[in-house]
Amino acid sequence: MSASETPAAAILPHEHEASRNWLARTLPGILLTAIIAVVATALHHVPGLGSFSSLILSILIGMAFHNFVGTPRRAKAGVTFSLRRVLRAAIILLGLQLTVTQIATVGVAGVAGTVLTLGATFLFTLWAGRRLGVDRALSTLIATGTSICGASAVVAANAVVDGGDEDVAYAIATVTVFGSLSMVLFPALDSVLHLAPHVYGLWSGASIHEIAQVVAAAFQEGQDAGHFGTIVKLTRVLMLAPVVLLLAWFWDRGRGKSGGRRKGTTPWFAFGFLLMVGVNSFVPISASLHDGAAEVTTFMLAMALAAMGLETDIAKLRAKGLRPLALGASAWVFITSFGLAMAVLAM
């Protein structure tokens, strides 16, 4: 037999060996991010911590572990796997939380107001970032997190803009801080404004950053406001796919104009997200399977955020100064006021 005529049986052992080597390299890091996600999920159910999602708690635990204990070198490959592959799979599964029917209940005016609020906030934040001298990548992450759906939007956008880990951590910190303020502020303002339940729900769903924060704020004003606010927020989450796709196109276009090397940044996971929305809309799925998929999605996102925390250096985070925080505050004020105006006009 010639050297070029290698039988399949001789190749398979090498493939198995490669698989074992890959598993040995990645398993420690994957387990570490999974353990952090488990701890974060448990803490989320502790009284007093329920307002913080498991995603936020995951990145905080990851950051604390990395900066005070140190991320083991042998965990690096698995942490990277969680940050990239697990994240993209989770965003695809996120589509199973949306249906076309849900979006239809918001109505044309409600969807239009939500889209206008999202678009105006995104563009305003980019403009304000330039005025404040905030790095383009960080400004884009804050814009995406504020206008769409908080932490998950930040990490999805980072798959395109490829910002530093500290950029992602800072962006998530801003949307967490100001989204948490909204949970307290919105019900207090409504006690003065006396908005109708659907108007308040539309305002909450179109303006507050995280899904958990929307639920906390909207249901304080009754079941109708809570359910409507949640549906509006999920409609806003649907915009994640087209925004990331457009962002990828503009980002590559800007890189080409600046003379830098273009690289393929097509976020294929965004198409998977839209496909899952279609599946959830037109294919019967049992309630238990649907609920299970939602729990798995949240856990996978928590693993990805844990990985982000495990790669974030607090010293580098402090070095970025207060300008990004000022940008997050400006974006928060804008989306709160613009979202209120759109909610009143739409309803």
For each residue, the residues with C-beta under 8 A, 3 or more apart:
1: 5 7
2: 5
3: 6
4:
5: 1 2
6: 3 10 11
7: 1 10 11
8: 11 12
9: 12 13
10: 6 7 13 14
11: 6 7 8 14 15
12: 8 9 15 16
13: 9 10 16 17
14: 10 11 17 18
15: 11 12 18 19
16: 12 13 19 20
17: 13 14 20 21
18: 14 15 21 22
19: 15 16 22 23
20: 16 17 23 24
21: 17 18 24 25
22: 18 19 25 26
23: 19 20 26 27
24: 20 21 27
25: 21 22 74 77 78
26: 22 23 29 30 77 78 81
27: 23 24 30 31 78
28: 31 32 72 74 75 78
29: 26 32 33 74 75 76 77 78 79 80 81 82 307
30: 26 27 33 34 78 81 82 86 303
31: 27 28 34 35 78
32: 28 29 35 36 71 72 75 78 79 306 310
33: 29 30 36 37 62 78 79 82 86 303 304 306 307 310
34: 30 31 37 38 303
35: 31 32 38 39
36: 32 33 39 40 58 61 62 65 302 303 306 309 310
37: 33 34 40 41 54 58 299 302 303 306
38: 34 35 41 42
39: 35 36 42 43 57 61
40: 36 37 43 44 54 55 57 58 61 302 306
41: 37 38 44 45 54 298 299 302
42: 38 39 45 46
43: 39 40 46 49 52 54 57
44: 40 41 49 50 52 53 54 57
45: 41 42 49 50
46: 42 43 49 50
47: 50
48:
49: 43 44 45 46 52 57
50: 44 45 46 47
51: 180 183 212 213 216
52: 43 44 49 56 57 176 180 212
53: 44 56 57 151 210 211 212
54: 37 40 41 43 44 57 58 298 299 302
55: 40 58 59 150 151 152 210 298 301 302 305
56: 52 53 59 60 151 172 176 210 305
57: 39 40 43 44 49 52 53 54 60 61 302
58: 36 37 40 54 55 61 62 302 303 305 306 309
59: 55 56 62 63 151 169 172 305 306 308 309 312
60: 56 57 63 64 309
61: 36 39 40 57 58 64 65 306 309
62: 33 36 58 59 65 66 305 306 307 308 309 310 312
63: 59 60 66 67 169 309 310 312 314
64: 60 61 67 68 69 309
65: 36 61 62 68 69 71 309 310
66: 62 63 69 70 71 309 310 311 312 313
67: 63 64 312 313 314
68: 64 65
69: 64 65 66
70: 66
71: 32 65 66 75 76 79 310 311
72: 28 32 75 76
73: 76
74: 25 28 29 77
75: 28 29 32 71 72 78 79 310
76: 29 71 72 73 79 80
77: 25 26 29 74 80 81
78: 25 26 27 28 29 30 31 32 33 75 81 82
79: 29 32 33 71 75 76 82 83 307 310 311
80: 29 76 77 83 84 307
81: 26 29 30 77 78 84 85 86
82: 29 30 33 78 79 85 86 87 303 304 306 307
83: 79 80 86 87 304 307 308 311
84: 80 81 87 88 159
85: 81 82 88 89
86: 30 33 81 82 83 89 90 300 303 304 307
87: 82 83 84 90 91 155 156 159 300 301 304 307
88: 84 85 91 92 159 268 269 272
89: 85 86 92 93 269 300
90: 86 87 93 94 152 297 300 301 303 304
91: 87 88 94 152 156 240 269 270 272 273 301
92: 88 89 95 269 272 273 275 276
93: 89 90 96 276 293 296 297 300
94: 90 91 97 152 237 240 273 276 297 301
95: 92 98 241 272 273 274 275 276 277 279 280
96: 93 276 277 279 280 285 290 293 294 297
97: 94 234 237 280 294 297
98: 95 102 103 234 235 237 238 277 280 281
99: 102 103 277 280 281
100: 103 104 277 281
101: 104 105 281
102: 98 99 105 106 231 234 235
103: 98 99 100 106 111 231 234 235 238
104: 100 101 107
105: 101 102 231
106: 102 103 110 111 114 202 228 231 232 235
107: 104 110 111 346
108: 111 112
109: 112 113 345 346 347
110: 106 107 113 114 202 232 235 346 347
111: 103 106 107 108 114 115 235
112: 108 109 115 116 346
113: 109 110 116 117 202 206 342 343 345 346
114: 106 110 111 117 118 202 205 206 232 235 236 239 342
115: 111 112 118 119 239
116: 112 113 119 120 342
117: 113 114 120 121 147 206 207 335 338 339 342
118: 114 115 121 122 147 148 206 236 239 243
119: 115 116 122 123 147
120: 116 117 123 124 334 338
121: 117 118 124 125 143 146 147 331 334 335 338
122: 118 119 125 126 143 144 146 147 243
123: 119 120 126 127
124: 120 121 127 128 330 331 334
125: 121 122 128 129 139 142 143 146 147 327 330 331 334
126: 122 123 129 130 139 140 143
127: 123 124 130 131
128: 124 125 131 132 139 327 330 331
129: 125 126 132 134 135 136 138 139 140 142 143 327
130: 126 127 133 134 139
131: 127 128
132: 128 129 323 326 327 330
133: 130 323
134: 129 130 138 139 142 323 324 327
135: 129 138 139 163 167
136: 129 139 140 161
137: 140 141 161 162 163 164 167
138: 129 134 135 141 142 163 167 170 171 320 324
139: 125 126 128 129 130 134 135 136 142 143 324 327
140: 126 129 136 137 143 144 157 161 163 247
141: 137 138 144 145 154 157 158 161 163 167 168 171
142: 125 129 134 138 139 145 146 154 170 171 174 175 324 327 328 331
143: 121 122 125 126 129 139 140 146 147 331
144: 122 140 141 147 148 153 154 156 157 171 243 244 247
145: 141 142 148 149 150 151 153 154 157 171 172 174 175 209
146: 121 122 125 142 143 174 175 178 209 328 331 332 335
147: 117 118 119 121 122 125 143 144 153 243 331 335
148: 118 144 145 153 236 237 239 240 243
149: 145 152 153 209 210 211 233 236 237 240
150: 55 145 153 154 172 175 176 179 209 210 211 213
151: 53 55 56 59 145 154 155 172 175 176 210 301 305
152: 55 90 91 94 149 155 156 240 301
153: 144 145 147 148 149 150 156 157 240
154: 141 142 144 145 150 151 157 158 168 171 172 175
155: 87 151 152 158 159 168 172 301 304 305 308
156: 87 91 144 152 153 159 240 244 267 269 270
157: 140 141 144 145 153 154 160 161 243 244 247
158: 141 154 155 161 162 163 167 168
159: 84 87 88 155 156 162 244 265 267 269
160: 157 244 247 248 251 265 267
161: 136 137 140 141 157 158 247 251
162: 137 158 159 265
163: 135 137 138 140 141 158 167 168 171
164: 137 167 168 316
165: 168 169 308 311 312 313
166: 169 170 312 313 316 317 320
167: 135 137 138 141 158 163 164 170 171
168: 141 154 155 158 163 164 165 171 172 308 312
169: 59 63 165 166 172 173 308 309 312 317
170: 138 142 166 167 173 174 317 320 324
171: 138 141 142 144 145 154 163 167 168 174 175 324 328
172: 56 59 145 150 151 154 155 168 169 175 176 305 308
173: 169 170 176 177 317
174: 142 145 146 170 171 177 178 324 325 327 328 329 331
175: 142 145 146 150 151 154 171 172 178 179 209 210 328
176: 52 56 150 151 172 173 179 180 209 210
177: 173 174 180 181 325 328
178: 146 174 175 181 182 209 328 329 331 332
179: 150 175 176 182 183 208 209 210 213
180: 51 52 176 177 183 184 213
181: 177 178 184 185 332
182: 178 179 185 186 204 207 208 209 213 217 332 336
183: 51 179 180 186 187 208 213 216 217
184: 180 181 187 188
185: 181 182 188 189 336
186: 182 183 189 190 200 203 204 207 208 217
187: 183 184 190 191 217 220 221
188: 184 185 191 192
189: 185 186 192 193
190: 186 187 193 194 195 200 221
191: 187 188 194
192: 188 189
193: 189 190
194: 190 191
195: 190 199 200 203 221 343 344
196: 199 200 347
197: 200 201 221 222 224 225 228
198: 201 202 224 225 228 347
199: 195 196 202 203 343 344 347
200: 186 190 195 196 197 203 204 218 221 225 229 343
201: 197 198 204 205 218 221 224 225 226 227 228 229 230 232
202: 106 110 113 114 198 199 205 206 228 229 232 342 343 346 347
203: 186 195 199 200 206 207 229 339 340 343
204: 182 186 200 201 207 208 214 217 218 225 229 232 233
205: 114 201 202 208 214 218 228 229 230 231 232 233 235 236
206: 113 114 117 118 202 203 232 233 236 339 342 343
207: 117 182 186 203 204 335 336 338 339 340
208: 179 182 183 186 204 205 213 214 217 233
209: 145 146 149 150 175 176 178 179 182 213
210: 53 55 56 149 150 151 175 176 179 213 214
211: 53 149 150 214 215 230 233 234 237
212: 51 52 53 215 216
213: 51 150 179 180 182 183 208 209 210 216 217
214: 204 205 208 210 211 217 218 229 230 233
215: 211 212 218 219 226 229 230 233
216: 51 183 212 213 219 220
217: 182 183 186 187 204 208 213 214 220 229
218: 200 201 204 205 214 215 221 225 226 228 229 230
219: 215 216 222 223 225 226 229
220: 187 216 217 226
221: 187 190 195 197 200 201 218 225 226
222: 197 219 225 226
223: 219 226 227
224: 197 198 201 227 228
225: 197 198 200 201 204 218 219 221 222 228 229
226: 201 215 218 219 220 221 222 223 229 230
227: 201 223 224 230 231
228: 106 197 198 201 202 205 218 224 225 231 232
229: 200 201 202 203 204 205 214 215 217 218 219 225 226 232 233
230: 201 205 211 214 215 218 226 227 233 234
231: 102 103 105 106 205 227 228 234 235
232: 106 110 114 201 202 204 205 206 228 229 235 236
233: 149 204 205 206 208 211 214 215 229 230 236 237
234: 97 98 102 103 211 230 231 237 238
235: 98 102 103 106 110 111 114 205 231 232 238 239
236: 114 118 148 149 205 206 232 233 239
237: 94 97 98 148 149 211 233 234 240
238: 98 103 234 235 241 277
239: 114 115 118 148 235 236 242 243
240: 91 94 148 149 152 153 156 237 243 244 270 273
241: 95 238 244 245 270 271 273 274
242: 239 245 246 270
243: 118 122 144 147 148 157 239 240 246 247
244: 144 156 157 159 160 240 241 247 248 267 270
245: 241 242 248 249 266 267 270
246: 242 243 249 250
247: 140 144 157 160 161 243 244 250 251
248: 160 244 245 251 252 265 266 267
249: 245 246 252 253
250: 246 247 253 254
251: 160 161 247 248 254 255 265
252: 248 249 255 256 262 263 265
253: 249 250 256 257
254: 250 251 257 258
255: 251 252 258 260 261 262 263
256: 252 253 259 260 262
257: 253 254
258: 254 255
259: 256
260: 255 256
261: 255
262: 252 255 256
263: 252 255
264:
265: 159 160 162 248 251 252
266: 245 248
267: 156 159 160 244 245 248 270
268: 88 271 272
269: 88 89 91 92 156 159 272 273
270: 91 156 240 241 242 244 245 267 273 274
271: 241 268 274 275
272: 88 91 92 95 268 269 275 276
273: 91 92 94 95 240 241 269 270 276 277
274: 95 241 270 271 277 278
275: 92 95 271 272 278 279
276: 92 93 94 95 96 272 273 279 280
277: 95 96 98 99 100 238 273 274 280 281
278: 274 275 281 282
279: 95 96 275 276 282 283 285
280: 95 96 97 98 99 276 277 283 285 290
281: 98 99 100 101 277 278
282: 278 279
283: 279 280
284:
285: 96 279 280 289 290 293
286: 289 290
287: 290 291
288: 291 292
289: 285 286 292 293
290: 96 280 285 286 287 293 294
291: 287 288 294 295
292: 288 289 295 296
293: 93 96 285 289 290 296 297
294: 96 97 290 291 297 298
295: 291 292 298 299
296: 93 292 293 299 300
297: 90 93 94 96 97 293 294 300 301
298: 41 54 55 294 295 301 302
299: 37 41 54 295 296 302 303
300: 86 87 89 90 93 296 297 303 304
301: 55 87 90 91 94 151 152 155 297 298 304 305
302: 36 37 40 41 54 55 57 58 298 299 305 306
303: 30 33 34 36 37 58 82 86 90 299 300 306 307
304: 33 82 83 86 87 90 155 300 301 307 308
305: 55 56 58 59 62 151 155 172 301 302 308 309
306: 32 33 36 37 40 58 59 61 62 82 302 303 309 310
307: 29 33 62 79 80 82 83 86 87 303 304 310 311
308: 59 62 83 155 165 168 169 172 304 305 311 312
309: 36 58 59 60 61 62 63 64 65 66 169 305 306 312
310: 32 33 36 62 63 65 66 71 75 79 306 307
311: 66 71 79 83 165 307 308
312: 59 62 63 66 67 165 166 168 169 308 309 316 317
313: 66 67 165 166 316 317
314: 63 67 317 318
315: 318 319
316: 164 166 312 313 319 320
317: 166 169 170 173 312 313 314 320
318: 314 315
319: 315 316
320: 138 166 170 316 317 323 324
321: 324
322: 325 326
323: 132 133 134 320 326 327
324: 134 138 139 142 170 171 174 320 321 327 328
325: 174 177 322 328 329
326: 132 322 323 329 330
327: 125 128 129 132 134 139 142 174 323 324 330 331
328: 142 146 171 174 175 177 178 324 325 331 332
329: 174 178 325 326 332 333
330: 124 125 128 132 326 327 333 334
331: 121 124 125 128 142 143 146 147 174 178 327 328 334 335
332: 146 178 181 182 328 329 335 336
333: 329 330 336 337
334: 120 121 124 125 330 331 337 338
335: 117 121 146 147 207 331 332 338 339
336: 182 185 207 332 333 339 340
337: 333 334 340 341
338: 117 120 121 207 334 335 341 342
339: 117 203 206 207 335 336 342 343
340: 203 207 336 337 343 344
341: 337 338 344 345
342: 113 114 116 117 202 206 338 339 345 346
343: 113 195 199 200 202 203 206 339 340 346 347
344: 195 199 340 341 347
345: 109 113 341 342
346: 107 109 110 112 113 202 342 343
347: 109 110 196 198 199 202 343 344
